[in-house]
């Protein structure tokens, strides 16, 4: 009887551990138009969704990023189909992420496409639709190699749209 009770307690403890596991989802998502803080019109359009799911001591990373920036001499498009690294500071609303991608620069002379690495830093400073506080920001750098100087950089504030940085933990 005592032995059966010990087995029942042991099985119950293992079952409780299995069901008490937690999953953490962290990431950032956004879309909209950005420009200089004092600009009348935006000069960039962006969209992205990146996330990391941590469950059972395993991590799954996914998502992508794209931005189109109008400049004086043409249009630059940066595209990162798959995020390779992600860091989220949800308490301060900051996410940084990077991954392999390409840059296409369209000018009157034609289109030049370059492969490289896209580095992105976003800040979620206020709720969607709010005009109080600092606006959300986005900063992007494109490099042909991890240690190379940036070939292209962009920094702006979100004039239309929203950026959301999040971290959620749930237990099963």
C-alpha positions in Angstrom: 0.0 0.0 0.0 2.8 2.4 1.0 4.7 1.4 -2.1 1.7 2.1 -4.4 1.2 5.5 -2.8 4.9 6.4 -3.4 4.5 5.4 -7.1 1.3 7.4 -7.4 3.0 10.5 -5.9 6.0 10.0 -8.2 3.8 9.7 -11.3 1.8 12.7 -10.2 5.0 14.8 -9.8 6.2 13.9 -13.2 2.8 14.7 -14.7 2.7 18.1 -12.9 6.1 18.9 -14.3 5.0 18.1 -17.8 1.9 20.2 -17.6 3.5 23.1 -15.7 5.9 23.8 -18.6 6.0 27.4 -19.8 6.2 28.8 -23.3 7.6 32.2 -24.0 6.8 34.2 -27.1 8.8 37.3 -27.8 9.3 39.5 -30.8 8.3 42.6 -32.7 5.9 43.5 -35.5 5.0 46.6 -37.3 4.0 48.3 -40.5 3.6 51.8 -41.7 5.5 54.8 -43.0 8.5 56.6 -41.4 10.5 59.8 -42.0 12.5 62.5 -40.3 10.9 63.8 -37.1 10.2 67.2 -38.7 9.2 65.9 -42.2 5.9 66.7 -43.7 5.8 63.5 -45.7 7.3 60.1 -44.9 10.1 58.8 -47.1 10.0 55.1 -46.1 7.5 52.3 -46.0 8.2 49.3 -43.8 6.6 46.0 -42.7 8.0 43.2 -40.5 7.1 40.5 -38.1 9.8 38.6 -36.2 9.3 36.3 -33.2 11.0 33.6 -31.1 9.1 30.8 -29.3 10.9 29.2 -26.4 9.4 25.9 -25.2 10.9 22.7 -23.7 14.4 24.2 -23.8 14.0 24.7 -27.5 13.9 27.9 -29.5 12.2 28.6 -32.8 12.9 31.8 -34.6 10.9 33.1 -37.6 9.8 36.1 -39.5 11.1 38.7 -42.0 11.5 42.4 -42.7 11.2 44.8 -45.7 11.7 48.5 -46.1 11.5 50.8 -49.1 13.3 54.2 -48.8 12.9 57.0 -51.3 16.0 59.1 -51.6 17.1 62.0 -53.7 18.7 59.7 -56.3 16.2 56.8 -56.4 14.6 54.1 -54.4 16.4 51.5 -52.0 14.6 48.3 -51.0 16.0 46.1 -48.2 14.6 42.6 -47.9 15.3 40.0 -45.2 13.2 36.9 -45.7 14.3 35.1 -42.6 15.4 36.5 -39.3 18.6 34.9 -37.9 19.0 36.6 -34.6 16.6 38.4 -32.3 17.0 40.3 -29.0 14.0 41.7 -27.2 13.8 44.1 -24.2 10.1 44.2 -23.8 10.2 46.3 -20.6 11.8 49.2 -22.6 10.1 48.4 -25.9 13.3 47.7 -27.9 14.0 44.9 -30.3 17.0 44.3 -32.4 17.2 41.6 -35.1 19.2 40.7 -38.2 19.5 38.2 -41.0 20.8 37.6 -44.5 19.0 39.5 -47.2 19.5 41.8 -50.2 19.4 45.5 -51.1 18.2 46.7 -54.4 19.0 50.3 -55.4 16.9 51.7 -58.2 18.3 54.8 -60.0 18.0 56.3 -63.4 21.0 54.3 -64.4 19.2 51.0 -63.5 18.9 48.5 -60.7 21.8 47.3 -58.6 21.2 44.3 -56.3 23.6 43.3 -53.5 23.5 40.4 -51.1 24.4 41.0 -47.4 23.1 41.3 -43.9 20.2 43.5 -42.7 20.4 44.9 -39.1 17.3 46.4 -37.6 16.6 48.2 -34.3 13.0 49.3 -33.4 11.5 51.1 -30.5 7.9 50.8 -29.4 7.4 54.1 -27.5 3.6 54.6 -27.6 0.3 52.9 -28.2 -1.3 52.8 -31.7 -3.2 56.0 -32.4 -1.7 57.9 -29.5 0.0 61.2 -30.0 1.4 61.5 -26.5 5.1 60.8 -25.8 7.9 60.0 -28.3 7.0 58.3 -31.5 8.1 54.8 -32.4 11.4 54.6 -34.2 13.2 52.4 -36.7 16.9 52.2 -37.6 18.3 50.0 -40.4 21.8 49.2 -41.6 22.8 47.0 -44.5 26.3 45.5 -44.6 27.9 43.2 -47.2 29.7 41.3 -44.4 29.1 41.2 -40.6 32.2 43.4 -39.8 32.0 45.6 -42.8 31.0 49.2 -42.7 27.3 49.8 -43.6 26.6 50.3 -47.3 23.2 51.8 -46.5 21.6 53.2 -43.3 18.2 54.6 -42.4 16.8 56.1 -39.3 13.3 57.5 -38.9 10.3 58.0 -36.7 6.9 56.3 -37.5 4.6 58.9 -39.0 1.8 56.5 -39.9 1.4 53.0 -38.5 2.7 51.3 -35.4 5.5 49.2 -34.0 4.8 46.6 -31.3 7.5 44.9 -29.2 6.2 42.1 -27.0 7.1 39.2 -24.6 4.4 36.8 -23.3 4.8 33.8 -21.1 2.2 31.2 -20.7 2.1 28.0 -18.6 0.4 24.8 -19.7 
